[in-house]
Amino acid sequence: MDHLKEVEGKRVHDPLAQKMRRIIRVVDPVIVGAGPSGLAAAACLKERGLPSLVLERENCLASLWQLKTYDRLRLHLPKEHCELPLMPFPSDFPTYPTKDQFLNYLEAYAKRFDIRPLFNKTVVCAEYDHRSRLWQVTTLGAEKEEETVYQCQWLIVATGENAEEVVPEIPGMNEFAGPIIHTSLYKSGHSYHGKKVLVVGCGNSGMEVCLDLCNHNAFPSLVVRDSVHVLPQEMLGRSTFGLSMWLLKWFPVRLVDQFLLLVSGIMLGDTARFGLHRPKLGPLQLKSLSGKTPVLDVGTLANIKAGNIKVCPGIKQLSCHAVEFVDGRVENFDAIILATGYKSNVPSWLKEDKMFSEKDGFPRMPFPNGWKGECGLYAVGFTKRGLLGASLDARRIAEDIEHTQFTAFDPARPLHDNRDPIN
């Protein structure tokens, strides 16, 4: 999209342009989000000879991984289950690549398929215009005064399941004297040496942050409000995820769940003894119905058993230095880390209510049918099935757009750069 970059370069040096709205008609699909899902969609389109325009609100690829993850993070699943379409991980990468290795892979992926997103482009509104039969995608630049409207026939939503942090309202939060941060701001336990830290949330991130705090000689406690499945990361010499996928080829989900729980019980013992009660549904059935992912243990459970990590019930309220739990217990803490996850932000900018739910920002149709909407609208990376689900979406979207491209704009028609004053 060199023509777009050239136009933007002219605008930066035009002081009058700050008072103008630019309208650019794009003949290619527009992808919102330059994370793994957006890159996968762009690569699958490129493979079919179809360019795309990728809009990214941050200044880098995979901003969640680059800017909002802790230092010790690794892929929780083996690399063969996390690769994007058309390009495997390097053979010398370990089974569970580090954060930096995964980011290097994504950079190489973008380079291989010549994916060059427009960075610092925050989509604030996307709406379908029935008169022109085009999507109107409005963005703000880094200075928030640079408004551009991209008009396109195909709009691919790739902002993902983890676009915005979930920060719960806890009574007394304003009174607590210590820091309260979301895991998106947590990097390592180095600054928490010798401190009592309460981690709220018992998913994979919460569990691993507790382990990291232990490794830096902090004293973590873990709030566990709900039931949770904890499984070993590997069993019988194979990754638990890979073994599960293989077993599902031959046996129903119910039997595979029973097998996983049997082996987990042998390897980990009864987790309920330590405050980690299992849900009534098996781990795979629960994942399928609710999207709730089981915790793959990488060493946290051993520290819980050893007493290095305390398990606590839900929080009732906070005070200056103390936390009161729902069981009446009160304990002092130096800091609180919220491992409370993320949510979709699609309802905040996509003016459409048929494909996406306004409640949770996910496609209304369950997997595998949530990738396509009406009027050229698509979704990639909302399957609750990780990078495997995103890759499947990306391939389907590229195939569908290829079949419909002949109803698009006349290729001989030039792009337009119309500027309207902002009143």
C-alpha positions as CSV (number, residue, x, y, z in Angstrom):
1,M,0.0,0.0,0.0
2,D,2.8,2.5,-0.9
3,H,0.3,5.0,-2.3
4,L,-1.3,5.3,1.2
5,K,2.1,5.8,2.8
6,E,2.9,8.5,0.3
7,V,-0.3,10.4,1.0
8,E,0.3,10.2,4.7
9,G,3.8,11.5,4.4
10,K,2.4,14.6,2.6
11,R,-0.1,15.1,5.3
12,V,2.4,15.2,8.1
13,H,4.1,18.3,6.6
14,D,0.8,20.0,5.8
15,P,-0.4,22.1,8.8
16,L,-3.8,22.7,7.2
17,A,-4.4,18.9,7.0
18,Q,-4.9,18.7,10.8
19,K,-8.3,20.5,10.3
20,M,-9.3,18.1,7.5
21,R,-10.9,14.7,7.3
22,R,-9.3,12.4,4.7
23,I,-11.4,9.9,2.9
24,I,-9.5,7.1,1.1
25,R,-11.1,4.5,-1.0
26,V,-9.3,1.1,-0.7
27,V,-9.8,-1.6,-3.3
28,D,-8.3,-4.2,-0.9
29,P,-9.7,-5.8,2.2
30,V,-9.1,-3.8,5.4
31,I,-7.9,-5.7,8.4
32,V,-8.2,-4.1,11.9
33,G,-5.5,-5.4,14.1
34,A,-1.9,-6.5,13.5
35,G,-1.7,-9.3,16.0
36,P,-1.2,-12.9,15.1
37,S,-4.8,-13.2,13.8
38,G,-4.5,-10.1,11.6
39,L,-1.2,-11.3,10.2
40,A,-2.6,-14.7,9.5
41,A,-5.5,-13.2,7.5
42,A,-3.1,-10.9,5.6
43,A,-0.8,-13.8,4.7
44,C,-3.6,-16.1,3.5
45,L,-4.9,-13.3,1.3
46,K,-1.4,-12.6,0.0
47,E,-1.0,-16.3,-0.9
48,R,-4.1,-15.9,-3.2
49,G,-2.7,-12.8,-4.8
50,L,-4.8,-10.4,-2.8
51,P,-3.2,-7.5,-1.0
52,S,-4.7,-6.0,2.2
53,L,-4.5,-2.9,4.3
54,V,-3.8,-3.6,8.0
55,L,-4.6,-0.9,10.6
56,E,-3.0,-1.1,14.0
57,R,-3.6,1.2,17.0
58,E,-0.2,0.7,18.5
59,N,3.3,1.3,17.0
60,C,4.2,-2.4,16.6
61,L,3.1,-5.9,15.6
62,A,1.4,-8.1,18.2
63,S,1.1,-5.3,20.7
64,L,-0.4,-7.5,23.4
65,W,2.7,-9.7,23.3
66,Q,5.2,-6.9,22.9
67,L,3.8,-4.4,25.4
68,K,1.5,-6.3,27.9
69,T,3.1,-9.6,28.8
70,Y,5.5,-10.6,31.5
71,D,9.2,-11.4,30.9
72,R,9.1,-15.2,31.7
73,L,6.1,-15.9,29.4
74,R,6.4,-18.9,27.0
75,L,3.8,-20.4,24.8
76,H,1.8,-22.8,26.9
77,L,1.2,-25.1,24.0
78,P,3.8,-26.8,21.8
79,K,5.0,-24.7,18.8
80,E,3.3,-27.0,16.2
81,H,-0.1,-26.0,17.6
82,C,0.7,-22.3,17.6
83,E,2.2,-21.7,14.1
84,L,0.4,-19.4,11.7
85,P,-0.7,-20.6,8.2
86,L,1.9,-21.2,5.6
87,M,5.0,-20.8,7.8
88,P,6.2,-23.2,10.6
89,F,8.4,-22.2,13.5
90,P,12.1,-22.6,13.0
91,S,13.2,-26.2,13.7
92,D,15.8,-25.0,16.3
93,F,13.1,-23.3,18.4
94,P,12.3,-25.2,21.6
95,T,9.0,-27.0,22.1
96,Y,7.6,-24.1,24.1
97,P,9.1,-20.9,22.5
98,T,9.8,-17.9,24.7
99,K,8.0,-14.6,24.3
100,D,11.0,-13.1,22.4
101,Q,11.2,-16.2,20.1
102,F,7.5,-15.9,19.3
103,L,7.8,-12.2,18.5
104,N,10.8,-12.9,16.3
105,Y,8.7,-15.5,14.5
106,L,5.9,-13.0,13.9
107,E,8.3,-10.3,12.6
108,A,9.8,-12.9,10.2
109,Y,6.2,-13.9,9.2
110,A,5.3,-10.3,8.4
111,K,8.5,-9.9,6.4
112,R,8.0,-13.1,4.4
113,F,4.5,-12.1,3.3
114,D,5.4,-8.4,2.9
115,I,2.8,-7.3,5.5
116,R,3.3,-3.6,6.3
117,P,0.6,-2.4,8.7
118,L,-0.2,1.3,9.2
119,F,0.7,1.8,12.8
120,N,-0.8,4.3,15.3
121,K,-4.2,4.0,13.6
122,T,-6.9,3.6,16.2
123,V,-10.2,2.6,14.6
124,V,-12.9,4.6,16.4
125,C,-15.8,3.7,14.2
126,A,-16.6,1.2,11.4
127,E,-20.1,1.4,9.8
128,Y,-21.6,0.0,6.7
129,D,-23.0,2.5,4.2
130,H,-25.8,0.9,2.3
131,R,-25.9,3.6,-0.4
132,S,-22.3,3.1,-1.5
133,R,-22.2,-0.5,-0.3
134,L,-18.9,0.2,1.4
135,W,-17.6,0.0,4.9
136,Q,-16.6,3.4,6.4
137,V,-13.7,2.8,8.7
138,T,-12.7,5.9,10.7
139,T,-9.3,6.1,12.4
140,L,-7.5,8.6,14.6
141,G,-3.7,9.0,14.4
142,A,-1.2,9.2,17.2
143,E,-2.1,12.9,17.7
144,K,-5.8,12.1,17.8
145,E,-6.4,15.0,15.5
146,E,-5.5,13.1,12.3
147,E,-8.8,11.6,11.2
148,T,-8.9,9.3,8.2
149,V,-11.9,7.4,6.7
150,Y,-11.0,4.2,4.8
151,Q,-13.8,3.0,2.5
152,C,-13.7,-0.7,1.6
153,Q,-15.8,-3.6,0.4
154,W,-14.3,-6.1,2.9
155,L,-13.7,-5.5,6.5
156,I,-11.9,-8.1,8.6
157,V,-12.1,-7.7,12.4
158,A,-8.9,-9.0,13.9
159,T,-8.7,-7.1,17.2
160,G,-9.1,-10.4,19.1
161,E,-10.4,-11.7,22.3
162,N,-7.9,-9.8,24.4
163,A,-8.2,-6.2,23.3
164,E,-8.9,-4.5,26.6
165,E,-8.0,-5.3,30.2
166,V,-10.8,-6.5,32.6
167,V,-10.4,-4.5,35.8
168,P,-12.9,-5.5,38.5
169,E,-14.4,-3.1,40.9
170,I,-13.4,-4.2,44.4
171,P,-14.8,-2.3,47.4
172,G,-12.1,-0.2,49.0
173,M,-9.8,-0.1,46.0
174,N,-9.3,3.7,46.4
175,E,-8.3,3.2,50.0
176,F,-5.6,0.6,49.5
177,A,-2.2,2.2,50.0
178,G,-0.1,-0.2,47.9
179,P,0.0,-0.5,44.1
180,I,-2.8,-2.3,42.3
181,I,-1.9,-3.3,38.8
182,H,-3.2,-5.5,36.0
183,T,-1.0,-8.2,34.7
184,S,-0.7,-6.2,31.5
185,L,1.7,-3.9,33.5
186,Y,3.6,-6.7,35.3
187,K,7.0,-7.6,33.9
188,S,8.8,-9.6,36.6
189,G,8.8,-10.3,40.4
190,H,12.1,-8.4,40.8
191,S,10.6,-5.3,42.3
192,Y,8.5,-7.4,44.7
193,H,11.4,-9.1,46.5
194,G,10.4,-9.7,50.1
195,K,6.9,-8.3,49.7
196,K,3.5,-9.9,50.3
197,V,1.6,-9.8,47.0
198,L,-2.0,-10.8,46.4
199,V,-2.7,-12.2,42.9
200,V,-6.4,-12.0,41.9
201,G,-7.3,-14.6,39.3
202,C,-6.3,-18.3,38.9
203,G,-6.0,-18.7,35.2
204,N,-2.7,-19.5,33.5
205,S,-1.5,-15.9,33.9
206,G,-2.3,-15.7,37.6
207,M,-0.7,-19.1,38.3
208,E,2.5,-18.2,36.4
209,V,2.7,-14.7,38.0
210,C,2.6,-16.4,41.4
211,L,5.4,-18.8,40.3
212,D,7.5,-15.8,39.1
213,L,7.0,-14.0,42.4
214,C,8.1,-17.1,44.3
215,N,11.3,-17.3,42.1
216,H,12.0,-13.7,43.1
217,N,11.6,-14.4,46.8
218,A,8.3,-12.6,47.2
219,F,5.4,-14.0,49.3
220,P,2.4,-14.5,46.9
221,S,-1.2,-15.4,47.7
222,L,-3.7,-16.4,45.1
223,V,-7.4,-15.5,45.1
224,V,-9.4,-18.5,43.8
225,R,-13.1,-17.6,43.6
226,D,-14.3,-20.2,41.2
227,S,-13.6,-23.9,40.4
228,V,-10.7,-24.5,38.1
229,H,-9.1,-27.4,36.2
230,V,-5.4,-27.7,36.7
231,L,-3.7,-30.2,34.4
232,P,0.0,-31.1,34.0
233,Q,1.5,-29.4,30.9
234,E,2.7,-32.8,29.8
235,M,1.6,-36.4,30.5
236,L,2.8,-39.7,29.3
237,G,5.7,-38.1,27.5
238,R,3.5,-35.8,25.3
239,S,2.0,-32.4,25.7
240,T,-1.4,-32.6,27.3
241,F,-2.9,-30.5,24.6
242,G,-1.4,-32.7,21.8
243,L,-2.4,-35.9,23.5
244,S,-6.0,-34.5,23.9
245,M,-6.2,-33.6,20.2
246,W,-5.0,-37.1,19.3
247,L,-7.4,-38.9,21.6
248,L,-10.4,-36.8,20.3
249,K,-9.9,-38.4,16.9
250,W,-10.9,-41.7,18.4
251,F,-13.0,-41.1,21.5
252,P,-15.8,-38.8,22.5
253,V,-15.0,-35.7,24.6
254,R,-16.5,-37.3,27.8
255,L,-14.1,-40.2,27.7
256,V,-11.1,-38.1,26.9
257,D,-12.0,-35.8,29.8
258,Q,-12.2,-38.8,32.1
259,F,-8.8,-40.0,31.0
260,L,-7.2,-36.5,31.5
261,L,-8.7,-36.2,35.0
262,L,-7.5,-39.8,35.9
263,V,-3.9,-39.1,34.8
264,S,-4.0,-35.6,36.4
265,G,-5.1,-37.1,39.6
266,I,-2.2,-39.6,39.6
267,M,0.3,-36.9,38.7
268,L,-0.9,-33.9,40.7
269,G,-3.0,-35.5,43.4
270,D,-6.3,-34.1,44.7
271,T,-6.1,-30.3,43.9
272,A,-9.2,-29.7,46.1
273,R,-7.0,-30.3,49.2
274,F,-5.2,-27.1,48.3
275,G,-8.3,-24.9,47.6
276,L,-8.4,-25.7,43.8
277,H,-11.8,-27.4,43.3
278,R,-12.5,-28.9,39.9
279,P,-15.6,-27.9,37.9
280,K,-18.3,-30.5,37.4
281,L,-17.8,-30.5,33.7
282,G,-14.5,-32.0,32.3
283,P,-11.8,-29.7,31.0
284,L,-12.4,-30.2,27.3
285,Q,-16.2,-30.0,27.6
286,L,-16.0,-26.9,29.7
287,K,-13.6,-25.3,27.2
288,S,-16.0,-26.1,24.4
289,L,-19.1,-24.8,26.1
290,S,-17.7,-21.7,27.9
291,G,-14.3,-21.0,26.4
292,K,-12.7,-21.4,29.9
293,T,-9.2,-22.8,29.5
294,P,-7.8,-25.3,31.9
295,V,-4.6,-24.3,33.7
296,L,-1.5,-26.1,32.4
297,D,0.8,-26.3,35.4
298,V,4.4,-25.3,34.9
299,G,5.4,-25.5,38.6
300,T,2.9,-23.4,40.5
301,L,1.1,-26.3,42.1
302,A,4.3,-27.6,43.7
303,N,4.8,-24.2,45.4
304,I,1.1,-24.3,46.6
305,K,1.7,-27.7,48.1
306,A,4.9,-26.5,49.7
307,G,3.1,-23.6,51.3
308,N,5.1,-21.0,49.2
309,I,1.8,-19.8,47.7
310,K,-1.3,-19.4,49.8
311,V,-4.7,-19.9,48.3
312,C,-7.4,-17.5,49.4
313,P,-11.2,-17.2,48.8
314,G,-12.8,-14.2,47.1
315,I,-12.2,-10.6,48.4
316,K,-14.9,-8.8,50.4
317,Q,-13.2,-5.5,50.6
318,L,-9.9,-3.6,50.8
319,S,-8.7,-1.1,53.4
320,C,-5.4,0.8,53.7
321,H,-3.0,-2.1,53.9
322,A,-5.4,-5.0,54.5
323,V,-7.6,-7.3,52.5
324,E,-10.8,-8.8,54.0
325,F,-11.8,-12.1,52.4
326,V,-15.3,-13.5,52.2
327,D,-14.6,-16.0,54.9
328,G,-13.9,-13.2,57.4
329,R,-10.1,-13.6,57.3
330,V,-8.1,-10.3,57.2
331,E,-4.5,-10.1,56.0
332,N,-2.1,-7.4,55.1
333,F,-0.5,-7.1,51.7
334,D,2.0,-4.8,50.1
335,A,0.6,-5.0,46.5
336,I,-2.2,-6.5,44.5
337,I,-1.9,-7.9,40.9
338,L,-5.1,-8.4,38.9
339,A,-4.8,-11.5,36.7
340,T,-8.4,-10.9,35.7
341,G,-8.0,-11.3,31.9
342,Y,-9.1,-9.4,28.9
343,K,-12.1,-8.8,26.8
344,S,-13.1,-7.9,23.2
345,N,-13.6,-4.2,22.4
346,V,-15.5,-4.7,19.2
347,P,-18.8,-3.2,20.4
348,S,-17.0,0.1,21.2
349,W,-16.2,0.8,17.6
350,L,-18.1,-1.5,15.2
351,K,-21.6,-0.2,14.5
352,E,-23.2,-3.5,13.7
353,D,-25.3,-5.8,15.8
354,K,-26.0,-8.9,13.6
355,M,-22.7,-10.6,13.6
356,F,-21.2,-9.5,16.9
357,S,-22.8,-9.6,20.3
358,E,-23.0,-6.3,22.1
359,K,-22.7,-8.2,25.4
360,D,-19.3,-9.8,25.0
361,G,-18.0,-8.6,21.6
362,F,-17.8,-12.1,20.1
363,P,-19.5,-13.4,17.0
364,R,-23.0,-14.6,17.8
365,M,-22.6,-17.8,15.8
366,P,-20.5,-20.4,17.7
367,F,-17.4,-22.0,16.2
368,P,-16.9,-22.9,13.4
369,N,-19.5,-20.6,11.9
370,G,-18.6,-17.2,13.4
371,W,-16.0,-16.1,10.9
372,K,-18.4,-14.6,8.3
373,G,-21.1,-11.9,8.6
374,E,-23.0,-9.8,6.1
375,C,-21.9,-7.2,3.6
376,G,-18.3,-8.3,3.5
377,L,-17.7,-8.4,7.2
378,Y,-15.4,-11.1,8.7
379,A,-14.0,-12.0,12.0
380,V,-10.7,-13.8,12.7
381,G,-9.4,-14.8,16.1
382,F,-12.6,-15.0,18.1
383,T,-13.0,-18.8,18.2
384,K,-11.8,-19.3,21.9
385,R,-9.5,-21.9,20.4
386,G,-6.2,-20.0,20.2
387,L,-4.0,-19.7,17.2
388,L,-5.3,-22.9,15.7
389,G,-8.8,-21.4,15.5
390,A,-7.4,-18.1,14.1
391,S,-5.6,-19.9,11.4
392,L,-8.7,-21.8,10.3
393,D,-10.6,-18.5,10.2
394,A,-7.9,-16.8,8.1
395,R,-7.9,-19.5,5.5
396,R,-11.7,-19.5,5.2
397,I,-11.8,-15.7,4.9
398,A,-9.2,-15.6,2.2
399,E,-10.9,-18.2,0.2
400,D,-14.3,-16.5,0.5
401,I,-12.9,-13.1,-0.5
402,E,-11.1,-14.6,-3.5
403,H,-14.5,-16.0,-4.7
404,T,-16.2,-12.6,-4.4
405,Q,-13.4,-10.3,-5.6
406,F,-14.8,-10.0,-9.1
407,T,-17.7,-8.1,-7.7
408,A,-15.4,-5.5,-6.2
409,F,-14.3,-2.2,-7.6
410,D,-13.1,-1.8,-11.2
411,P,-9.3,-2.3,-10.9
412,A,-8.9,0.5,-13.5
413,R,-10.6,3.0,-11.2
414,P,-8.0,5.1,-9.3
415,L,-8.0,5.5,-5.5
416,H,-9.5,8.7,-4.2
417,D,-8.2,10.9,-1.5
418,N,-11.1,13.2,-0.8
419,R,-10.7,15.8,2.0
420,D,-13.7,17.2,3.8
421,P,-13.5,19.9,6.4
422,I,-14.3,18.8,10.0
423,N,-16.9,21.1,11.3
